[in-house]
């Protein structure tokens, strides 16, 4: 039994709460003791990017190099479900997001997003796959020619509570185009499961749901209130002062400011983040916990930190669900860079390391999938 703690001392003084102009010094040791078992589920994965569950016993995980791997009863199978042959891997690109259709039991649809080259230009595309149990086949290309580059990929896929498919896209190193509604980069997109445009999208005949994003890589919803939250990488020095990672509340048709504003700056007509992190923690995922296994985590936002090398937890106010109350970092998660974090059908919390992505310190058996449970 490994004892973890929720601690508010994090990495002292890198939290800024947007409701206040005052820096929040989180040096105090407020701790709530919680007991977990941390279990290694799989190892020797090649930059695992996204996890999806097709049942209580079957798990899929994308490897950035192009394969979707299968775990049966937590045992990693040697044969991939599918390998996408034209995947191109740059510094951040490759095979990335993965999600399961809400009606998977009947239609066996999976959805994934990956980078490819055409005439020496890089693009991302979103595919619908058919899961044939022992293998998968490509059913349909839902969106193609999403601008891509070696950095700022986005490509997180999730179905919202409305049954629509949401896709995050990075600005592909073309930051000014994040404000251009005709450009698919630097956006959160919303489509039907067949690739068509929902009639109630904010911009007629466009998949764009929100814009002005730099590189959002995590989205999830509060199952009680329907509130949509995203995590987003801030400037890294190549396109602005370092830091400025964000937690945003996503709303239809809204402008999230990039590159017009970042960090704690505000601008009329743009949405301000609920949290800003400086120095950067590099948030790479998002999970709003809704399970019963850990009632103390109900409706809290979890995300993995790449540069921050940990798992972070954000609590929202019960009275004002869009107001952040606390920011915590799980202690004793000493596995290096953390990318994906998801809730299993059993209410366990699964997460992946990302130490083989070219920016981490590779340890024996990396990369790995872990879970913590009671």
C-alpha positions in Angstrom: 0.0 0.0 0.0 1.5 3.3 -1.1 0.3 6.4 0.7 -0.2 9.5 -1.4 -1.1 12.9 -0.3 -2.9 15.9 -1.7 -0.6 18.8 -1.1 -0.9 22.6 -1.7 2.8 23.2 -1.8 3.3 22.0 -5.4 6.2 23.9 -6.9 5.9 27.1 -4.8 4.5 30.2 -6.4 3.5 29.0 -9.9 -0.3 29.3 -9.5 -2.2 32.4 -10.4 -6.0 32.4 -9.9 -7.6 34.6 -12.4 -10.4 35.9 -10.1 -7.7 37.8 -8.2 -4.8 40.0 -9.3 -2.7 38.7 -6.4 -0.2 35.9 -6.7 -1.1 32.9 -4.6 1.9 31.6 -2.6 1.0 28.0 -2.0 3.8 27.1 0.4 1.6 25.9 3.2 1.3 22.2 3.8 -2.4 21.5 3.7 -2.7 17.8 3.3 -5.5 15.3 3.2 -4.2 11.7 3.6 -5.6 9.2 1.1 -4.5 5.6 0.7 -4.0 4.2 -2.8 -2.5 1.2 -4.5 -0.4 2.2 -7.4 0.0 -0.6 -9.9 2.1 -0.8 -13.1 -0.2 -2.0 -15.9 2.0 -2.0 -18.9 5.6 -1.2 -19.9 7.9 -0.7 -22.9 5.3 1.4 -24.8 6.5 3.9 -27.4 5.2 7.3 -26.3 1.7 6.3 -25.3 -0.6 9.2 -26.0 -4.3 8.4 -25.4 -6.2 5.6 -23.6 -9.7 4.5 -24.3 -11.8 1.7 -22.8 -14.1 -0.5 -25.0 -15.3 -2.6 -22.0 -14.4 -3.2 -18.3 -11.7 -5.6 -19.4 -10.4 -4.2 -22.7 -8.3 -1.1 -23.1 -6.8 0.6 -26.1 -3.8 2.9 -26.2 -2.2 4.9 -29.0 1.5 4.9 -29.5 2.7 8.0 -31.2 4.7 6.0 -33.7 1.5 4.7 -35.3 0.0 1.7 -33.5 -3.1 1.2 -31.4 -2.2 -1.4 -28.7 -4.6 -3.6 -26.8 -4.7 -4.7 -23.2 -7.0 -7.6 -22.2 -7.6 -7.8 -18.5 -4.6 -5.4 -18.1 -2.3 -7.7 -20.1 -0.6 -6.0 -23.0 -1.0 -8.0 -26.2 2.0 -8.2 -28.6 -0.1 -7.6 -31.7 -1.4 -4.1 -32.3 -5.1 -3.6 -33.2 -4.0 -1.5 -36.2 -0.9 0.3 -37.4 -1.4 3.5 -39.4 1.3 3.2 -42.0 1.5 6.9 -43.2 1.9 8.4 -39.7 4.7 10.9 -39.5 6.3 11.6 -36.2 7.9 15.0 -35.5 8.8 16.4 -32.2 5.2 16.4 -31.0 3.2 14.9 -33.9 2.3 11.3 -34.7 -0.7 9.1 -33.8 -2.4 10.9 -31.0 -6.0 11.1 -29.8 -8.3 8.1 -29.5 -11.9 7.8 -28.3 -14.7 5.3 -28.4 -18.2 5.9 -29.9 -21.0 6.4 -27.3 -22.8 3.6 -29.2 -19.7 1.4 -29.5 -21.5 -1.8 -28.4 -23.6 -1.6 -31.5 -21.4 0.1 -34.1 -17.9 -0.7 -32.9 -16.6 2.7 -34.0 -13.3 4.2 -32.8 -11.9 7.6 -33.6 -8.3 8.7 -33.9 -6.2 11.6 -35.0 -2.7 11.5 -36.6 -0.2 13.5 -38.6 0.9 12.7 -42.2 2.9 14.3 -45.0 1.6 15.4 -48.4 3.9 17.2 -50.9 6.3 17.9 -48.0 3.6 19.6 -46.0 2.3 18.2 -42.7 -1.3 17.8 -41.9 -3.5 16.1 -39.3 -6.6 14.0 -40.1 -9.3 12.4 -38.0 -10.3 8.9 -38.8 -13.3 6.7 -37.9 -12.2 3.1 -37.5 -14.2 -0.1 -37.2 -13.0 -2.4 -34.3 -13.1 -6.0 -35.5 -11.9 -7.3 -32.1 -8.6 -8.8 -33.4 -7.9 -5.9 -35.8 -9.4 -2.6 -36.9 -10.1 -1.1 -40.3 -10.4 2.4 -41.6 -14.0 3.3 -42.2 -14.0 7.0 -43.0 -11.9 10.2 -42.9 -14.0 12.7 -40.9 -11.7 15.7 -41.2 -8.6 16.2 -43.3 -6.0 18.8 -44.0 -5.9 20.2 -40.4 -2.7 22.3 -40.4 0.1 20.6 -38.6 3.8 21.1 -37.7 6.4 19.5 -35.6 5.0 21.4 -32.6 1.5 22.4 -31.3 -0.4 19.4 -32.5 -3.5 19.4 -30.3 -5.4 16.3 -31.5 -7.3 15.3 -28.3 -10.6 13.6 -29.2 -13.6 13.2 -26.9 -17.3 12.9 -27.2 -19.2 15.5 -25.2 -22.4 14.8 -23.2 -24.3 16.1 -26.3 -23.1 13.2 -28.3 -20.9 15.4 -30.5 -17.2 14.7 -31.2 -14.8 17.4 -30.0 -11.3 17.7 -31.5 -8.5 20.0 -30.2 -6.1 21.5 -32.7 -2.9 23.4 -32.1 -1.9 26.5 -34.0 0.8 24.5 -35.9 3.4 27.3 -35.3 1.2 29.8 -37.2 -0.1 31.7 -34.2 -1.8 34.5 -36.0 -4.1 32.1 -37.7 -5.6 31.0 -34.4 -7.9 34.0 -34.8 -8.9 33.1 -38.4 -12.2 31.1 -38.4 -11.3 29.7 -41.8 -8.1 28.0 -40.4 -8.7 24.8 -38.6 -5.6 25.1 -36.4 -5.7 26.8 -33.0 -9.3 25.7 -32.4 -11.6 23.3 -30.7 -13.7 21.6 -33.4 -17.2 20.0 -33.0 -18.6 17.5 -35.4 -21.1 14.7 -35.7 -19.8 11.1 -35.5 -20.1 10.9 -39.3 -18.0 14.0 -39.9 -20.9 16.3 -40.7 -21.4 19.8 -39.1 -23.9 20.0 -36.3 -26.7 22.5 -37.1 -26.2 24.3 -33.8 -22.5 25.0 -34.2 -21.7 28.6 -33.5 -20.3 29.3 -37.0 -22.6 28.1 -39.7 -21.2 25.3 -41.9 -18.0 25.3 -39.9 -16.7 22.7 -37.4 -15.1 25.5 -35.3 -16.6 25.5 -31.7 -14.0 27.8 -30.1 -10.9 29.6 -31.3 -7.9 31.6 -30.2 -6.1 28.5 -28.8 -2.4 27.8 -28.9 -2.2 24.1 -28.1 -5.0 22.6 -26.1 -4.4 18.9 -25.3 -7.0 18.2 -22.7 -10.8 18.5 -22.7 -13.5 17.0 -20.4 -16.9 17.8 -19.0 -18.4 18.0 -15.6 -21.1 15.2 -15.8 -23.3 17.1 -13.3 -23.3 20.6 -14.7 -22.2 20.0 -18.3 -19.3 22.5 -17.9 -16.6 21.9 -20.5 -13.0 22.4 -19.4 -9.7 22.5 -21.4 -6.0 22.5 -20.5 -3.7 24.4 -22.8 0.0 24.8 -23.3 1.2 28.4 -23.0 4.1 30.1 -24.8 7.4 28.2 -24.6 9.8 31.0 -25.5 9.6 30.5 -29.3 6.4 32.5 -29.6 6.2 34.5 -26.3 7.4 34.6 -22.7 7.6 31.1 -21.2 4.8 29.7 -19.0 1.3 30.9 -19.2 -0.3 27.4 -19.3 -4.0 27.7 -18.9 -7.2 26.1 -17.6 -10.2 27.4 -19.5 -13.9 27.0 -19.4 -14.9 26.4 -23.0 -18.1 27.9 -24.4 -19.6 27.9 -27.8 -18.3 30.5 -30.2 -15.9 32.1 -27.7 -12.4 33.5 -28.4 -9.7 32.4 -26.0 -7.3 35.1 -27.0 -4.2 33.5 -28.5 -2.0 35.2 -29.7 -3.5 38.5 -28.8 -3.2 37.9 -25.1 -1.5 35.3 -22.8 -0.4 34.9 -19.2 -2.5 37.1 -16.9 -3.3 39.7 -19.5 -6.9 40.4 -20.5 -8.6 41.8 -23.6 -12.2 42.7 -24.2 -14.0 40.2 -26.4 -11.8 37.3 -25.2 -12.2 34.7 -22.5 -9.7 34.8 -19.6 -8.4 31.5 -18.2 -9.4 30.3 -14.8 -5.9 29.4 -13.9 -2.5 30.4 -15.3 0.7 28.5 -14.6 4.1 30.2 -14.7 6.6 28.5 -14.9 5.0 26.0 -17.3 3.8 22.6 -16.1 2.8 21.6 -19.7 -0.7 20.2 -19.1 -1.3 17.3 -21.6 -4.7 15.9 -20.7 -7.9 16.5 -18.7 -10.2 14.3 -16.6 -13.1 15.5 -14.5 -13.6 12.6 -12.1 -17.2 11.2 -11.9 -16.6 7.7 -10.5 -17.6 6.3 -7.1 -14.3 4.7 -6.2 -12.9 8.0 -4.9 -15.8 10.2 -3.7 -13.3 12.8 -2.4 -12.4 13.4 -6.1 -15.9 13.9 -7.4 -16.1 16.7 -10.0 -12.4 17.6 -9.5 -10.2 18.2 -12.6 -7.1 16.0 -13.0 -4.4 16.6 -15.6 -1.0 15.2 -16.4 2.0 17.5 -16.4 4.8 16.8 -18.9 7.3 19.5 -17.8 5.6 19.5 -14.4 6.3 15.8 -14.1 3.2 15.0 -12.0 -0.5 14.8 -11.6 -2.4 18.0 -10.8 -5.9 18.4 -9.3 -8.1 21.5 -9.5 -11.2 21.9 -7.3 -14.1 24.1 -8.4 -16.6 25.8 -6.1 -19.9 24.1 -5.4 -21.7 27.4 -5.3 -19.9 28.8 -8.4 -18.9 25.8 -10.6 -16.7 28.0 -12.8 -14.7 29.4 -9.9 -11.4 27.6 -8.9 -11.1 27.0 -5.1 -7.9 25.0 -4.8 -5.0 23.7 -6.9 -3.2 20.6 -5.7 -0.4 18.4 -6.8 -0.4 14.7 -6.0 2.7 13.9 -4.0 4.9 10.8 -4.5 4.0 10.5 -8.2 7.6 10.1 -9.2 7.4 8.6 -12.7 8.7 11.5 -14.8 6.6 13.1 -17.5 2.9 12.4 -17.3 0.7 12.7 -20.3 -2.7 10.9 -20.4 -5.0 10.5 -17.4 -8.4 8.8 -17.7 -11.1 7.2 -15.6 -11.7 3.5 -16.1 -15.1 1.9 -16.2 -14.4 0.7 -12.6 -13.7 4.3 -11.5 -9.9 3.8 -11.2 -7.6 6.5 -12.5 -5.1 5.4 -15.2 -2.2 7.5 -16.4 0.7 7.2 -18.8 4.3 8.3 -18.7 5.9 10.1 -21.6 9.6 9.8 -21.0 10.4 8.4 -24.4 9.1 11.4 -26.2 12.6 13.0 -26.6 12.2 15.4 -23.7 12.3 13.1 -20.7 14.8 11.0 -18.7 14.1 7.5 -19.9 13.9 4.9 -17.1 13.9 1.1 -17.3 10.7 -0.2 -19.0 9.5 3.2 -20.2 7.0 4.2 -21.2 4.4 2.8 -18.9 0.8 2.8 -17.9 -0.1 2.9 -14.2 -3.4 3.0 -12.3 -4.2 3.9 -8.8 -7.1 2.3 -7.0 -8.2 1.5 -3.4 
